[in-house]
Amino acid sequence: MFNIVSKTFQFGDQTVTLETGKVARQATGAVIVTMGGSQVLATVVGKKTAAPGADFFPLTVNYQEKTYAAGKIPGGFFKREGRPTEKETLVSRLIDRPIRPLFPSGFKNEVQVICTVISATKDEDPDVAAMIGASAALAISGIPFHGPIGAARVGFDPENGYILNPDAKQLETSLLDMVVAGTESAVLMVESEAKQLTEDQMLGAVLYGHEAMQGAIQAINELKAEAGKPVWEWQPEPENETLVKAIADAFTAGITDAYQISDKMQRYDALGQLLEQAKQQFVSEESGVTSDDVKGVFAKLEKKVVRNRVLDGQPRIDGRDSKTVRPIAIETGVLPKAHGSALFTRGETQALVVTTLGAVRDSQMIEGLEGSKKEAFMFHYNFPPFCVGETGFMSGPKRREIGHGKLAKRGVQAVMPSEEEFPYAIRVVSEITESNGSSSMASVCGSSLAMMDAGVPLTAPVAGIAMGLIKDGERFSVITDILGDEDHLGDMDFKVAGTDKGVTALQMDIKIQGINEEIMEIALNQALEARLHILGEMNKVLATARPNVSENAPSMATMKVDSDKIRDVIGKGGATIRSITEESGASVDIDDDGNIRIYGEDADSRDKAIELIQRITAEAEVGKLYMGKVARIVDFGAFVTILPGKDGLVHISQISSDRVEDISEYLSEGQDVLVKVMDLDARGRIKLSIKEVTDEEKEAFAAS
């Protein structure tokens, strides 16, 4: 019934098995990857014909984690998986980025890749298994694909060096979490977070990962040889050479001039006018030339002009050379009511970044296959359509926004204080208000400044820069601080964030094969030079965190009480802690060890909550004066409340120096009275005195 083909290979400490022919046999290609304790079903479906008039490659990648994979039932009312989580979105992008450039140019058939986690453990991330599975499913599908690719996760330990596919425990102490993907001959994608590693260490990790993944590529090729379907007979549509030459002759000079206009919107206007002229001149029903034909040829001519100018050593679009960073303008504290804010502008890219501080209880709860956890540091990136001069539908964050926000968060994660050092929940929002290249790196710079403006004690400022590449044969040029057009028309998007000591995040996407160690090394060194320049500009404005948190931020204090006092602070059904919050306006968090965190609306609110808690937890001290309230009159004296929940007895003989016959002549219930603690017996009973309080003590107490 089944024609099962499987291949097994050793991948670091894990055994990986690729199996096809048993599950999802109606898909164009399907492979189950078993890697350690994780299993991923990777399927590919491709249409044999392209959609009429398609002007882009419709590739869709979906990664999904089923909760049954970890033996769990989903939360929520419906008890089933809903919209993709942030993790699922990020892994979908992780799979998409290295495979997309390997489809042939001009291929417009719809392709969908779905990777489903069907079995999982808490100790292993199934993302690398999903990447290998997607590659294997494409390889056996027969769809035109210049693969396969491999993938590997790389960690780094100073004593033991690089670690292949580290588990969750190893990643806790690792200085690096890097995912590398590539073909047999070249690296195509890098995604990483590091704790200030050097450029050489980062490059070494990339090369280590690329070498390690060769076993996966070999196994996929063996699977393809035995179980692969015939490759589709597909050829790109032939170019209209006559039209290509005619448009080049007529518009090369105009496009060259337009790409020397440094202002983005003016340049786009000029190019738009040239395109309309080309359409008017060459679109013809008689010759069969459509508007889309002219648009496609014109776009290729634009790419050729820009690339040749860079490779010939001529000035770039905005007149810069290959290593110059655009002009930078920085302001902090731009929003008076925000806890921390910064406006970071680099050329025509601008980010308004805002930091908000809250109680630790405001941390985000994240649920995954590995379990639930609280995330006290949140980073959100928004890219509204106006930032590129366009209109658009406003909805929730798209994949690109989630990915850019995660990259920016990785950039600053290494310098964040621990929760013990700075017990706040921190939310950073980067609003991109202008965009022309590398808004994610502007978000890194802006977030570093905004958090320091809010008083978050970062261990060091962080800056980020985006590098590009133009390569034609043996000729290449690495360019610093790329524009949007250079990203679109170039061959590499290489983003590096870090401090003056080392790299904190690195992301690389390659659109061609043939990126070698020399090019990556040049890019890293140029990025270091640019990063240090940007850090220098940032330090002129704000080099370290402000000594105190913003006046608008919650005023925080910590205190500790004995564990046997916790129930007193909380009260029956939480009544006491609620009353503290209501009376002071502060929020109060207390843990099982008696550690209390108080977040007041302001200093007065914080101090009021501290005072109320101290009253509840305080112990009576012999010889100390207290302003108490008479709780009850009895024949032999009066009980006076001196602390919440603590009453002491004033014996009738201790009320006055004179002999007291009728207590009601001296005291009444509810009366405030100044008393002194005379004794505490072994059972904790408090003996008080009114008559022993001297006039001098009364004056001193009133003054205090």
N, C-alpha and C positions, 0 to 999 in steps of 0.2 A: 504493500500500500504506500509506503514511504520510501523515497530514494534519498536517504540521509547521507550527507557528506560533512565530515568534521575535520578540523585541524587544531592541533594543540601546540602551544609554545610556552616557554618559560619567560616571564617578564619580571625581572627582579626577584622578589621573594614570592611572587604569585604565579600560579598556573592559569593560563588563559586558553579557553576553548571557543572556537568559532564553529557553529553548526547551522546548516541550511537543509531544506528539503522536508521538514516535518511540520513547521508552523507557518501560517500566513502564505500558503502556496499560490494564492491568486494575486499577490503583490508582484510587481515587476522584479523585485529582489527582496529577500528577507533573510536575516541572520540573527541567531541568538548568540550573544556573547556572554560567557561565564568567566568572570574575573574575580578570583578569590571567592568571597561569599556573595557577590553581586551578580545579577543576571539582567541583561537588557535585550529587549526585542527591537531590532532595528529594521524598518521596512522602507522601501522606496517604490513609488509609483510614478511612471512617466508617461505622458501622452505621446503617441506616435506622430501626431501632426501639431504644428504650431497654430496658435489662435490667429485668425486673419487680422492683419494690421498691427500685430504685437510689436512694440518698439523697445521692449526690455525682456530680460530673461526671468520668467515667473517661477523662481525657486522659493519654496516654503519649507522651513525646518521647524519641527515641533518636538520638544523634549518634554516628557511628562513623567511625574513620579506618582505611582499608585500607592495609596497608603497600605493596601493589603500586602504590598511587597515587604513591609516591616511588621506585619501582623497587627495593624491598627485600623480603627474605624474613624473616618473623618469626623471632625468637629462640625459645629453649626447645626442649623435646623434641618437641612435636607440630607445630611449624612452621606454626601457624595462629593467627589472632587469638583471644584468650580473653576473660576478663571485661573490662568497660569499664575503661579507664585513668582516672586522676584527671582528666586533660585532657578526655576524652570525657564524663565525668560532669558536669564544670563547664560545658561547652558545651551539653549537654542542658538543664541548668537555665537557661542563658542564653537559649535558644530558648523554653523553656516559660514563663518569667516574663512576657514581654510579650504572648504570644498568649492565655494562659489567661483574663485578664479580658475578652477581646473576644468570647467565646462568650456567647450570650444566657442570662440568668438562668433557671434551670429546665431547661436543656438537659442531658439525662442520657444521651445516646447515646454509645457508646464511640468514641473517636477516637484513632488512632495516627499520629504524625508520625515518619518515619525520614529522617534526613539522612546520606548516605553520601559521604565524600570519596573520589572515584574518580581524581583526578589532583591532584598537589600539588607545590609547589616549596618550597625551604628558606626563602625570603625572605618568604613570605606566609602569614599565618594564615587558614585557610579558615572561621573561625567566623562572620564577617560574611556571607560568601557563603551559608553554611548558614541563617542567620537570614532573609535575603532569599528564599532558596529555599523555606523553610517557609511564609513569608507568601504567596508566589506560588502554591504548590501548594494552600493553603487557599482562596485567592481564586478559583481556577478550579474547585474541587471541587464547588461547589454546597452545601456544608455551611454552615449558618447561622454567620456569622462577621462581626463588625463591623470588618473590616479594610479594606484591607491595612495592614501595618506596614512601615516601612523600618528600616534599621540602619546605623550608621557607626562606625568607630573614629576617635578624635581624639587626636592627639599635641600637644605644646606645646614650642616652642623660644623662648627669651627674645628672640632676635634676629628670627626670622621669624614668630613668632606661632603660631597653631593650624595643625596639619597634618592633612589629611584622609587617612584610611587609610594611615598610615605603614607602611613595610616594616620588617623585622627590624633592618636597619642603622640606620634613623632612630630606632627605639624605644630603641636602646642609649644614645643621648644625649638622648632626649626626657625632659622633666620630668613627662610625663603619659602614661598608657595608659588611655584611657576608651572604653567601648563604650556607645553610646546607641541606644535603640530607641523608636519611637513611631509614631503615626498621622499623618495629614495635619495634624491640629489640635492634638495634644498629645503630650508626652513620657510614655512608659509605664515605661521601665526605664533605669537607669544602673548601670554596673559600672566601677569605676575604681581605679587606683593612681597616686598622685602623690608628688612630692618636695617636700612642704611648700609647696603653692601656696595663694594666698589664696582666700577665699570668692568674690570677684568673678571671679577667673580660672577657678575651677571652674564657676561659673554660666555664664560666657561660653562655656566648652567645651561644656556641655550644649546651649545655644542654637545654637551653631555646628554641632554634630552634627545637631540636629533640622532645621535649615535645609538642610543638605547632603543629607539622606536623601530630600528631596522628589522628586528625580529618580527614585529607585528606586520610590517609591510611584506616581508617574505611569506608569512603565513597566509596573508590575504591573497597574494599572487598565486600561491599553491591552491587555495580554495577556488579562485577564479579559473585556473587551468582545468580543474576537475569538475566544477559545477557551474561555471559561467555560461550565460546565454550568448548566442551570437550577437556581435556588436551591430547596432542599427546601421543601416546604410543611409548615412546622412551627409550631405554636403552643403556648405554655406552658399547662399545665393551669390552668383558672380557679380562683381562690381561693374557698373557702367563706366568703363574706362574713359569714354568720350566725355561723359558728364563730369567725372573727377578732374580731368585735365582742363575742361572749360571753366569750372568754378575756381580751380587753383589759379588759372591765368587771370581771371577777372577779379578775384577777391583776396589773394595772398597779401598784397600790399595793404589793403584796407584793414584786414584782420591784424596784421603786424602793427599798424598804427594804433588800432583800438586797444591792443594789449600793452600799450605804453601809457594808457590812461590809468593813473594810480587809484582814483576814486572808483569804488566797486560799482555803484549804481550808474554813474556816468559811463563806465566801460560797458556795462550790460546794455544800456540804451544804445550805444554806438554799435555794438554787435547785433542787437535786435534789428536796427535799421538796415545793416548790411545783409542780414538773413532775409528780410523782406524784399530787398532789392534782388537777391539771388532767386527767390521764389518767383517774383514777377518776370524775371529774365528767362528762367529755365523750365518752370512748370508748363507742361504741354500735354494735352490729351492726345494730340496727333503722334507725338514721339513716345508716349507712354510714361513720361516722367511726372511723378506725383510730388506733392508738397513734402511728404515724408522722405522721399528719395533725396530731395535737395537738402532737407534738414540734416539727414544722416551724413551726406558727403561734406556738408559745411562743418559739422561737428568734428569730423575726422581731420579736416584741414586746420581747424582751430588747435586741436591737439598737436598736430605736426608742427605748427608755427611756434607754439609756446615751448615745446620740448626742444626743438632745434636751437632756439635762442639760448636756452639754459646750457645745453651741451656745447654751444659755441662760445660760452663764457660771456655772453652779452648780459646787460642788466635784466633783472627779473621784472615781472609785471609792474611792481611798484617802484622800480629803480634801484632796488637793493642788490648787493652781491650775495653770494651763496651762504655767508656766515652771519650776516647782520640781523639782529633782532629789531623788530619794529619799535617805534617810540612808545614809551610806557608812561601812563599817568595813574597815580594811586591816591585815593582818599579813604580815610577811615572815619568811623563815627558819623556817617552821612545820614543815618536815620535816628533822630533824637530819642524816640521811644523804644527802639529795638535794644536788645541787650548787647549786641555787637554787630557792626556792619562795615562793609568795605565796597568801594567801587573800583574795580580793576579794569583798566583799559589798555589794550595792546594793539596799536594800529586801529583797525576797524572791528576788532573783537572786544566785547565789553561784557563783564559779569557784575551784577549787583548781588553780593553775597551777604546773607543775614544769619546770625547765630542767635538761638534762643536757648536759655537754660531753664531747666525744670527739676522737679523732685525726681529721685531715682524711680519712684513708682510710675513715672511717665514713660519709662523705657518701653520699647516696642517688644511685644511678645511674638516670637517667630516659631512656627511649627514646621517640622520637617521629618523626614524618615528617621533621622538620628535622634529625634525627640524635640522637646520644647526648650527654648532658651530666651533670655531677655537681652535685648540689645540696647545699651544706653547711649550709643552714638548713632545718630541717624543722619543720612545725607541725601538730599533730594535735589534733582537737577531739572529745570524747566526750560523748554526751548519754544517759546511762543512764536507764531508766524510773523509777527511784526519785526522780529529781530533780523530778518532777511528781506524786509520790505514786501512781504506777501500777506495775503489773506488766507485763512484756513479754519478748519473746524476745531474748536476747542473741546478736548475730551480729557480722559485720564492720560497718564504718562505712557508713551509708546516704548517699543523695545529699545530704540536708540537712546531715549532719555534715561531709561533704567540702566542701560549699559554705561553711558557716560557718567552718570551719578556714581555708579559702583567704582569706576576707574578713579574718579576724583577722590572718593572715600579711601580707596587703597593708598592713594598718594599721601594722605595725612595720617592714616591709621597708626603708622609706626611711631609717631611723635606724640600721640595722645596720652594724657596722664591716666593712671589707673583709677578705678572707682574709689579706692581708699584715699588716694591723694586728692581727688577732686570729685566728691560724691554728688554729682549732678547728672541728670539726663541732658544730652546735648543734641540739638537739632540744627543742622546747617541746611539752608536752602540757597541754591545758586540760580538766580533769575538771569538768563542770557538776554540782554537788552540789545546787543548788536552781535552779528556773527560774520566773520570772514576768516575762518581758519582756527581750529584748535580751541573751541570754547571749553572743552573739558579741562585743558591745562590752565586756562584762565580761571576756571572754577577752583583748581588746586591752589593757585596763588591767592585768590580772593578768600577762600575758606580759611587759609592759614592766617591771613590778616584779620578777618572778621572774628575768628575765635580768640586771637590775642587781644583784639579790641574789647571783647567781652570779659577778659580776665581769665581765659582758659590757659593754664600753664603748660603750653606745648614745650617739649624738650628742645625744639629748634624750629625755625621757620622752614617752610617747604615751598618750592617753586616747581613749575612744570613747563615743558617745551615740546613742541611737535616738530619732527624732522620729516623730510620728504626725499624722494629719489627719482631722478630721471636717468634711465639706462637704455642704450641702444647699442647692441653688440658689445664691444669691449669698452665703449665710451660710457661714462656715467658721471653724475654730479649729485652729491648729497647736499640738500638745501635745508637751512635752519629757519624755523618759525614759518611754516608753510601757510599760504593763503588757501582759501577754499578752492579756487581754480587749480592751484598746484596740487592739491590733494586729489581732485577729480581727474586731472590729466596726467598725474604722476604714477609711479610704480610702487610706492611704499608709503605707509603711514606709520610712523615710528614715534611713539609718545614716551617721554621719560620724565618722572617726577622724583624729587629728592631734596636733601638738605645739602649743606656745604661739605658734609662728611660722606655721603653715599646715596645710593638709589633706594627709593621707597616703593616705586611702582614702575613697571615697564610694560607697554603694550605695543605689539608690532603686527601689522597686517601687510602681507606682500601680495601684489597683484600679478607678478610674473615669477617664473622659475629662474634661478641663477643668482640669487643673493648669496654671496659667499662671506666668509669670515672677515675678509678685508673690508668689505662695505659696512658690515655691522660694527666693526671696530671704529671705523671713521665716523659713523653716525653717533656712536656712544660718546666719542671724544668731543665731537662738535656740540652734542647735547650738553655735556658737562660745562663747556665754555659758556654756552648760552644760559644755562641754569644759574651759574655763578653770577653772571651779569644781571639777571633778573632778581636774584636774591639781594644783590647790592642795591638795586633800585628800591626794593621792598624795605630793606633795613634803614634806608634814609627816612622812611615814613614811620615805621614801627618795627623795631628789631626784636623786642621781647614782649611777653604778655603784660598787660597792665597789672599793677600790684593787687588791685581789688576788683571784684566783679562789679558790673554796672549797677548803678543805683536802681535801675529799673528791674534788675534781676531779683529772683527770690533771695532773701538774706538767710544764709544757711549757718547752722551751728550743730555741733555734735556733742553728745554727752553719753555717759554710761551709768546705768543703775544696777544694783544687785539683782540677780535673776529672780530672787524672791519678791522683788518690788514690781516686776513686770505686770502682774495681774492688777496691782493697785493703779498703775498708770492707765491700763486698758479699761479697767472697770467691768462691771457686769454687763455682758452683751455689747461691750465697747462704749458704754455710756460715758465713762470718764474721759476717754481720749476724744470723743466727739465734743464734749463740753469744752475741752481745752481748745480744740479747733474753732469752735463757735465763738468763744470768748476772746481769743487772741487773733483769729484770722489766719493763723499759720497751719500748714499741714505737718503732721507728725508721723514718722515711720519708726517702728521699733521692731527689733529682731529677737530671736529666741535667746541671744546671749546678753540682752539688756542694752545693746547699742541703739541709741536714739538719734535720729536725724530730724532736725527741725528746719522747715523752709517757710520763713515769714514773708509776708507781702512787702515788708520793709524791716528796718532794724527794730522799731518799736514792737512790731508784731512778733518778731523772733524773740525778743527779750521777754515779752509778756508770757509767751509759751514756756520759755525756760523757767521763769519764776513760778508758774503754775505747777510745772513738773517737779521743781525743787520742793515746793510746799508738800506735794503728795509723797515724795520719797524721803523727805528729810527726817532725821531722828532727833528727838529732844536731847538737849545737852544740859548737864547739871551746871547751875550758875548762870545760865543764859536767860535774858528777858524775852518774853513773848507777849504780843498783843492778842489776847484770846477773847472768846465769846462764851458767856455763861450758857451752858447747854441745859443744866438741870439743877434745881435747888432741892437739897435733902436736909433732914434734921441736923446732921452732923457736919454740914458744909455745902460745897457747890462743886459740880463738875464743869470744868472749863475746857473748851476745844481750843488747843493751841496750834495744831497742825491738822490738815485734812485727815480725818479718821483717827485722830489721836486726842483723847481727853485725859486731863489730869484732875486730881482732887485737891481742892483748897479746903483743908480742914477748918472747922469753925474757929479753931484757936489761931489760925494763920491769916484770918481776914483782917484783923485790926489789932493794934497794940492795946486797945481797950477791950474789956470783956464783952463778948457779943452774946446777947440773949436772943434777939430776934434777927435772923439772917436777912429777912426781907427788907429790913431797914438799911442794909448795906448793898445788897445785890438783888438783881431780878433777871429772869431768863431773857436771853437775847442781848444783854448788856455787854459792851466791850470793856475789857478790864486788863490792865498791865500786871503780868504775873512773872514770878521767877521760879525756875525749876530747882527744887531743893534736893530731890533724890530720885533715883530710878532703882526699884528693887529687882530681884532676880527674875521675877515674873513679868518685868517690863512695865509695872505700874508706876505712874508718874505722880510725884508729890509736889504740889505747888504752894506758893506763898504770895500773899499780897502785902502783908505787913513788913516783910523783909526787903521790899524795894525802897531804896533810899531816894531822897529828893535829887541827889546828884545823878543817880542812875536814870531817874525819870527824865531829867534834862538832857542827858547824853542820848537816851533812846529817841527822844523827840527830835534831837538834832540830826540823828542818823536817818 
